[in-house]
């Protein structure tokens, strides 16, 4: 069992957890993720590691409540335990000194962008970060990102915090202003990564995205996470999760993410019904 | 023995009726009764130079254990088997005896061979049903540590053998439950998971430690394991990376690798959704591509999940199918339809990205290829469209890259598997041994156990002499 040491409700349907997982931080590098399973009957889901503390043997994760598993997790408190945590998984991000790096986080994707932003900053790059959220209540990691960026932009869809607009708008402004960009890192909803990648292809700026495809074992065994990159089938878990955004077939990714839509709804409905009856 | 009854018919295996079993995941083969076991055991000729033993990858003393069954000494029979095979309840169920021990049985020349596997299962089940979990005796402690990576048949064997020899053993398992392919791959109806659980319990009683959720190569590296004080490491990772056909449309929704399909069902219990959280999609018409045991397991699982029509698609003829005859027969009894000498060339999807049909081509058999089987050759102009809702691809696996990418010191074969000496399991890295599917490519449970047994001996030798 893996103990929840801290739980914080960040916004509506969004929680931050610090979990005791002593083996995970040892070899952790930015860009990697864990697979968690909440209880005996739970499913295995991949979650990005936002922070890992080697001395304390803990990891920090941000989890948005979208289905039965994440709602179940959301009901747990500090002191409770979850049955499984395994990682770190996936290839770490390639962090080098390359010049100006634009890191773009959309929603909970910011939890992935944050450790990379920090790593690129520490590697001596000029870091411009753009964060986009649905509204004020969904904002996460603002201070952490601000501290690790040379320039910092925050936007909300409805204008309730920061500028009104999308991350794509801010990126376009940078381009319009003729700003130098050597690398873009974009993590967020698939549709955001798709749009950013389309834009940067036009700017001819290399773009890295982190793909959130459906995974089960996340060790290369099942192939459920397969994505198409440059016309080839890749497994997001062992070949990724980061890929060249200009080569990813996002339409396929978006379709594949809907594979269990029907069952996810069914599971959540029956879960909510059970909660009501309690 | 002259009073044997070799000419008597081979005792049939009692099974759940096909109509009933397609609606549950309970074990299909029910096992011999005491009476049946005795009757079957009495057919054994007790050959002075038994050929059956030569057919066994772990050299079980078959005539002796069969004689003990004749004498009604069932627990003793089980103990005799366990001297060479620590998992007889599993191998009695899943070994391809018809190609191994039973293929060598002299009775098979004129009559039917002795049902060695069924007797093995009987003795081991009898012992388990009539006693507590028992741990084999352990020798004096040697104060050396062995790490075993993977808890499938190879890993469990190495762990048991090394523990018996007095070593401190720890098994590291990547998934959240032990057993490897025994847990995620082979379905409940062929190998009940309580059996796997009990064997793991027996190992723990011997002092073997087990830690799940550890991916060697990620969570901890081989080098770090040595730094932590392990003296030898055995790699029994399994093959692990599913092969796809490499044709257009393979990533459409509703197309699974057999690994994913079976893991969702066996390990994650998707057949109990929504009681269990992991879902699975089963359409009305399911097509399983492949002709091996994994294909049969997938097809028979699909039947139980309520598919109206389940097909096996295989590019050669029935004769070339690598699956055990018993499994092909079980599948047929359960209504699986065999579409032979056809091969998919493209998957076609609907507007939402779900697979809706397969473009197939008919095949004919040509000259034998390297495997000795007749090579399937496409018949030009024979393409046709075949409607489906769900596809499972069961055409084998490649080597899992995680550990090998993290450990360049370990040499790979040209197929990407670990290059290990067949008699010892020694790899190119000092102190590191390997065995099972990660060395041979996809093979059998018993072959992996045989490799584990050899590696355990070599580990003992290495730890005693220090010689590499």
Interface residues (C-beta under 8 A of the other chain):
Chain A: X23 X24 X26 X27 X37 X41 X42 X43 X44 X68 X69 X83 X84 X85 X86 X87 X88 X89 X216 X217 X219 X220 X221 X222 X223 X224 X226 X227 X228 X233 X235 X238 X252 X255 X256 X258 X259 X260 X263 X264 X266 X267 X270 X271
Chain B: X174 X175 X176 X184 X212 X213 X214 X215 X218 X219 X220 X221 X224 X240 X241 X242 X244 X250 X251 X253 X254 X256 X257 X259 X260 X263 X264 X268 X269 X272 X273 X274 X275 X276 X277 X278 X279 X281 X352 X353 X400 X401 X402
